């Protein structure tokens, strides 16, 4: 198999590893193969968005993950890059400004140790032979030994171990060969200790396969919250399960992209808005309502906290208001040092989405009745009793909004 064929196969196979919200394609120049199937965008810790060459070292694998197109039992073409091939290929794309960094993952060929040796050697060639000082994200193979993990952490800008499922019981539904606690969680803890020693500037991340193990959103977010607080993860990514022909889960229904989107919204609430797991509202089955933004759902289920006076509310309180993000909350707090807000237009100038925020704020004590505004947002699906003078509390059960007073 020549280099172009390997790139086509291993670039396309890398799409199942998530490091960004979107992908893009790029054309080739001067007869050079393009990284069309292996380029994605990712955000660095400083907020810059860069293009990454995303590829597998090999799609040969000894694991049995029931959802994976590269599982050992599947009869598909297999290929591997040597470290020299892959480092040289990346450098050509980098020199032609196709990409700015590398995202390197792999199937598990022979053993975790053998695979990590190939990944590490590729990174070493880039760092030491070609003097590449840019962004490198390396996948840590579950079950890798500490010495391999330390080498990878010293070479990489960011590393990740895919957790795939929220608990050991859920992972057993996806693979009989992976060890949740020792093979994955303990490796994350080792990485965290190395990171605390001053290594790994972009931190570590992980990824969930959403919907493959029958897990609930509540279970995923409970583990997500624990990883942020206990292991110091930088980011958690979510990949909606899509069945692959020739795998044991080929007949299973796919997870919706909207479900994935709601999980990402909760992840942002955890990382940027100061929300806790107890602030998230779930349906009776433990899943997030797909038809409602989780931050708006929080506000509707906590109407006793609203409306907030924008001229007095703290930064953390403002972040609880739908339509107000970190940037607009900072602008509000800063602007209040000079003047008081008097109109919604003034609030809009700070970046607030006033259509979403207006039911939950008051400006100099002025606001319209909350329940009427909620009605205008078309959030009432069943009959609502407006005769009570008390503000209704909204409770979501299934896909229906109910009220209590």
N, C-alpha and C positions, 0 to 999 in steps of 0.2 A: 504494500500500500504506500503510495507516494505522499509527500508532505501535504499537498492540496486535499487529497482524499481524507487524510487524518484530520486536518483542520475542519473539514466539512462535518465529519462524524463527531469529533470530540468537542467542537464548538457548539453544535446543536444539542449534544447530550448535557452540556453544562447549564441549560436553561432551567433545570429543576432546582438548582442552587440559587437562592434569592439573596441579592445584596442591594437591590434598588427597587424603586417603584415602577420603572419603565425601562424598555430597551430601545435600541435604535439600530439602524444598519448603516453601513458605510461602503463606498465603492472602492475598487482597486485601481492602482496606477501602474503603468509601465510593465504590464504582464505579471505583476505581483498578486498573489491571491489575496482577496479582501477578508477581513474578520467578520463578514456579514452576519453570521449566525452567533457570534460570540462577543458582541459589544453591548455593554449596558452602561447606564449612568448611575453614579453613586455620590452621596454627599459626604464630604470630609468633616471632621469635627469643627473646623473653622467656618463651615457653611458653604464652601466652594463645591460646585458640582463638577465632577470629572468623568471622562469616558474610560471605562475599564475593559481590557481584553479578558473575557471570561471563558475559561476552557478547562477541560479535564486533562490530567496527566495520562489517565487511561480510563477506559470504560469497562475493562475487565474487573470482575468483582467476585469475591468469595462469599458475600452476604446474601441473605434470602429475603430482603425487605419486600413485602407482598405488593406494594404499590409501585416499586421501582422498575423502570424500563431496563436497567442494567443488572438486575438480579441474576445470581449465578445460574438458575435453572432456565433462563430464557435464551433461545437460540437466535442470536443476533450477531452482526459483524462486530468484531472486537479489534481495538487498535490501541497503541500506546505511543506517546512521544518519549524520546530519550531526553534527559535534561538539556543536552546540547542543542537538540532540535528545537525544543520549546523556548529556551532562552533566546536563541538566535531569531526565531520567528517573531517573538514579542518585540525584540529590539528593532527589527525592520519596521514593524507597525508603529512603534514609538518614534522612530526617526522620521517617518512619513506623516506624523501628526494624526494618525488614525486614533491612537489611544494615548492615555496619560498614565495609566497604571495597570496592574495585573491582579486578577482574581483567579486563583488557582485552586481547583478542587480535584477530586479523583475518586474512582472506584477503589476498592481494596483488593489489590492484586497480590497473591501469595499470602501476605500477612500485613498487619498494620505497620510493623517495623520496616519491611521492604518498601511499602508505599511511601511512608514518611521519608525514607532515605532519598527516593526519587524527587519528591517535592522539595526537600531541603536542598538537594544538589542543584536543582533548577534555580532556586532563589540565590544560592551561593554564587553561581555563575554570573547572575545579573548584578549582584552586589559587588563582588570582588573582581571578576574578570572585566565586566563591562562598566563598572563604576556607576551603576544605576542607583540613584538615591531617592527615587520617587516612591509612589504608593504601591505596596504589595500586600494583598490579603491572601493568607494561606489557610486552607482547611486543615484542621487537626483531625486525624482519623480516630474514631472511638477505639479505646483500648491501647492507644499509643503510649510508649514508655516515657517516663519523665525526661530522660536525656534528649529524646527527639522533640518533645514539647518545648524544652528550654532552647534548643537550637532554633526552632521555628520562631519562637517569640523574639529571639535576638535579631532575626533577619527580617521579620515582617513589620508592617505598619499596623496591621490588624489581623487577628486570627479568629476562627470560629469552630465550634463543635456543634453539629446539628443534633438537637435534642429530639425532634420529630413529634414526640407525644408528651402529654403533661405528667404522666405517672408511669411507674414500672409496669403496672397492669395494662395500661393502654399500649405501651410499646410492645408487650408480648403479643398483642393482636396484630402487630405489623411485622415482627421479626422474632424468630426463635433463637437467633444467634447473637443478638445485641444485649449488652448488660447496661441497664439504665443507670444504676447507682455508681458502680465502679467504672464502667467503660466511658460514661458520659459526664455525670455530675462531678465525680472526683477529678476528672481531667479539667473541668471548668474551674474547680477550686485551685488546682495547681497553677493554672494560667493566671488566676487572680492574684496569687501570692507573688508570682514573677512580675506581674503588672505593678503591684504595690512596691516592688523594688526599683521602679523607675523605667521599666521596659514597656514596650507596646504603646506608643503614643496615641493610637486610635482605638485602643481597648479591644475587647472581645465581643462577639455577637453570637446569636444562635438562630435556629429556624424551626418552626412548627409546621408539620404537614396537617392542615386543618381538614377535619371531617373523615379521615381514613380509618380512625380507630373507634369511631362512635363516641368520641369525647364531647363534652359540652363546652361552651364558651367560658362558663364559670371555672371549669377545671383548667383550661388553657390560661386564663387570666390570673388565676391563683398562683400557678407555677411561674408565670411571667413576673408577677409582683415579687415573688420570693427570689427569683434570679436577680432582679434589680437590687433588692435590699440585701440579699445574703451573699451574692457572688460578684456583685459589681459589674454586671453586664452593661455594655454601652447601648446596644440596640437588640431588639427582638424582631425577627421577621416572620411573616405568616404566608404560607403558600396554600391556596385552596386546592384540595385534592381533585385531580382529574384522572379518571380511570384509563389505564393503558392496556391495549389488547395483548393477550398472552401472559397476563399476570393474574394472580389469584383474586384480585379485586376488580377485574375488568367489568363485572356486571353491577358493581356498586354505583349508586348515583353520585354525580360530582358535587362537591361543595360549591356554593354560589360565590361569585366574586363579591357580592354585596356583604356576605358574611365575613369574608376576609377584610373588606373595607371597614366594617364596624370594629373588628379587632384592632386594626391599625389606629382607628380613632381613639379607642380606649388606651392603647399604648401611648399615644401622644398625651392623653390626659394624665397618665402616670408620670411621664418623663418631663413634661413641660408645664403642666397646670397644677401640680401638687395634689392630684386626686389619689385616693386610696381605693383598694379593692372594695371596701364597704360602701363607697360612694357610687358604685356601679349597680344599676338595676337590671335584673334578668327576668325572663319569662319563667313560668313554673317549671319548664323543662331544663332550666339552667342556661338557656341561650339568650343572646341579646336580641331585642326586637329589631328585625332587619329594616322595618319601615320608619325607624326613628333614630336620629342622631343621639348617641349615648349622653352627650352633655346636655342636650335639651331634655332628654328623659330624666336626668338628674334634677334639673330645675323644676320640671313638672311634678316630680315626686317629693319636692322639698319647698313647696310654695310658701311655707311658714318663714323661710329665709328671705323672701322677696316681697316687694321690690326694694332694691338697694339704692341708696342715695349716692349718686355718682360723685358728688362733691365731698363725701365723707368716707366712703368705703375704702378699705385697705387694698393694696395690690392683690393679695391672695383672694380677697372677697370678690374683686372685680373679675378675676379669672374664672369664677364660678358662673358668670353670666353668659348665656348663649350669645354669640356674636362678638364677644370681646376676647381677643387673644393676648399673648404676652406683650407684643409690640404696642398694641393699642392701650393696654392697661398701663404700661410704662409711660406712654404719652399723656394719658389722663392724669396720672399722679404728678408728672412733671408740670403739666399745664396748670394744675390747681395751685401751684406756688405763685402764679401771677394773676389768675382770675378765676371766677366761678363759672361753671357751665350753666347756661340758661335755656338752651334749645337743643333739639335732636340734631339739627344741622351742625351745631358746634361739636357735638359728640361724633358725628359722622366724619368730621375733618381729622379726627385722630385715628381713623381706620376702622372704627366700630361698624359692624353690620347692623344698622339700627332696626331693620325689619325684624331681625331675630332678637335683638337686645331689648327693644322698647317695652315688651310685656313685663320685663323683670327689673326695670330701673325706674327711679324717679329723679327728676331734676329740680332742685330747690323745692322739694316736697310735692311737685306736680307729677301726676301720672294718671292714666286712665285705668278703669277697673280691670284687674288682671284677668278675670274669667272671660270677659268680653274679648280681650285681645287673644287669649288662647283659642277662643272659638273662631276668631278670624284666621288663625293659623291652620284651621281645619283639622285639629287634633282630636276633636270629639267624634267618635264613631258610633257610640250608642247614645241613648237619651240622657240628657243632663238636667238635673234639677237646679234651676236658677232662682228658686224662690228663697233659698237660704241667704242670709246676709253675710255668712261666713265664707271665706275663700275655700273652694273645693280642692281636695287633694287628689291627684291623678295617680291611679295605680294601673299598671299594664299587666294584663293576663292574656297570654297568647298574643294575638294580633289586635286585640280590642282594648280601647281605653275606657276604664271605668272610673267613677269618682266616688270619693267619700268625703264627709264633712266633719 
